[in-house]
């Protein structure tokens, strides 16, 4: 618990929005979950659907190139990550 608080205090002291700091690791973890060969989500989907792991990986491959630029665009344009939460909080 204390480690989480110290990381949050460092993030806010560096001027990074905590929401943006949370979205970036979520996108990176999701990329690792659908990466072929070791992606945990691929095995879960294979178990649920009963399809071959290679077919499941083939279906997941198009999502990986979408997540890479989405994650890379968060560094230069942080408003992308904050647009939806800002819209929800303004109501």
C-alpha positions as a printed NumPy array, in Angstrom:
array([[  0.   ,   0.   ,   0.   ],
       [  2.779,   2.422,   0.847],
       [  4.532,   1.747,  -2.457],
       [  1.385,   2.754,  -4.347],
       [  1.121,   5.987,  -2.421],
       [  4.742,   6.899,  -3.029],
       [  4.423,   6.246,  -6.762],
       [  1.287,   8.399,  -6.916],
       [  3.021,  11.213,  -5.06 ],
       [  5.983,  11.034,  -7.467],
       [  3.682,  11.051, -10.475],
       [  1.74 ,  14.08 ,  -9.274],
       [  4.969,  15.863,  -8.26 ],
       [  6.265,  15.335, -11.81 ],
       [  3.135,  17.036, -13.158],
       [  1.628,  13.919, -14.729],
       [ -2.107,  13.448, -14.404],
       [ -2.897,  10.263, -12.419],
       [ -5.581,   9.225, -14.915],
       [ -3.11 ,   9.467, -17.784],
       [ -0.54 ,   7.553, -15.732],
       [ -3.089,   4.773, -15.203],
       [ -4.229,   4.537, -18.813],
       [ -0.733,   4.067, -20.223],
       [  0.083,   0.881, -18.249],
       [ -3.373,  -0.517, -18.988],
       [ -2.753,  -0.177, -22.73 ],
       [  0.713,  -1.728, -22.4  ],
       [ -0.596,  -4.652, -20.362],
       [ -3.351,  -5.23 , -22.915],
       [ -0.751,  -5.323, -25.693],
       [  1.151,  -7.976, -23.765],
       [ -2.047,  -9.946, -23.155],
       [ -2.865, -10.256, -26.872],
       [  0.692, -10.698, -28.16 ],
       [  0.924, -14.079, -29.87 ],
       [  2.778, -16.96 , -28.223],
       [  2.538, -15.776, -24.614],
       [ -0.651, -13.741, -24.468],
       [ -2.817, -14.858, -21.577],
       [ -5.995, -13.523, -23.195],
       [ -5.381, -15.756, -26.205],
       [ -5.459, -18.855, -24.013],
       [ -8.605, -17.674, -22.248],
       [-10.372, -17.054, -25.557],
       [ -9.171, -20.413, -26.874],
       [-10.625, -22.158, -23.835],
       [-13.951, -20.353, -24.145],
       [-14.374, -20.802, -27.904],
       [-12.654, -24.152, -28.364],
       [-10.784, -22.861, -31.439],
       [ -7.15 , -23.476, -32.294],
       [ -4.673, -21.113, -30.58 ],
       [ -3.249, -20.102, -33.965],
       [ -6.702, -19.061, -35.201],
       [ -7.274, -17.022, -32.045],
       [ -3.862, -15.361, -32.438],
       [ -4.641, -14.575, -36.069],
       [ -7.873, -12.853, -35.004],
       [ -6.039, -10.839, -32.317],
       [ -3.202,  -9.622, -34.546],
       [ -5.127,  -6.655, -36.078],
       [ -5.682,  -5.153, -32.621],
       [ -1.972,  -4.988, -31.816],
       [ -1.104,  -2.374, -34.498],
       [ -4.017,  -0.289, -33.239],
       [ -2.757,  -0.301, -29.639],
       [  0.849,   0.61 , -30.511],
       [  0.126,   4.097, -31.953],
       [ -2.572,   4.659, -29.335],
       [ -0.02 ,   4.095, -26.573],
       [  2.682,   6.082, -28.356],
       [  0.358,   9.048, -28.869],
       [ -0.273,   9.445, -25.126],
       [  3.187,  10.9  , -24.465],
       [  3.064,  13.871, -26.865],
       [ -0.71 ,  14.423, -26.632],
       [ -1.874,  13.722, -23.057],
       [ -5.289,  15.279, -23.695],
       [ -6.232,  12.121, -25.608],
       [ -6.26 ,  10.137, -22.36 ],
       [ -8.059,  12.888, -20.453],
       [-10.814,  13.674, -22.971],
       [-13.344,  11.005, -21.92 ],
       [-12.884,  11.438, -18.135],
       [-13.135,  15.207, -18.597],
       [-16.362,  14.788, -20.55 ],
       [-17.828,  12.536, -17.875],
       [-16.854,  14.858, -15.021],
       [-18.325,  17.932, -16.677],
       [-21.86 ,  16.532, -16.606]])
